[in-house]
Amino acid sequence: MEYITLSDIKVHLRLDDIIDEDTYLESLGNSAESLALAKIGRTTEELTEMGTEAVSQFKVLALMIVADYYAQREASSTAQFHVTPAALGIICSLRKLKVQK
């Protein structure tokens, strides 16, 4: 994971005391970051160049995706991320932001 940490995920999901799911949570984090980058149509380099505000918004989006994946962990493998209005707002915002040079 490049932007969110295992600690971020545990705090977001309120799983501070759980250690036996660390590998699983890290895989969710990696998947969430990949999906978030695809949704906003950016590379990690472009996102970083967009500045700290963009990175902060991206982290929130990635954590939303992790939470959705975690909530669906017992659903079928075809479960998909549900784009909430808040997530859609972040996606649209990050698509429109210009890369700072």
Protein Blocks (a to p, Z undefined) as FASTA:
>chain_A
ZZbcfklmmmmnopmkpmklmmmmmmmmmmmmmmmmmmnopafklmmmnojklmmmmmmm
mmmmmmmmmmmmmmcfkbccdddfklmmmmmmmmmpccdZZ
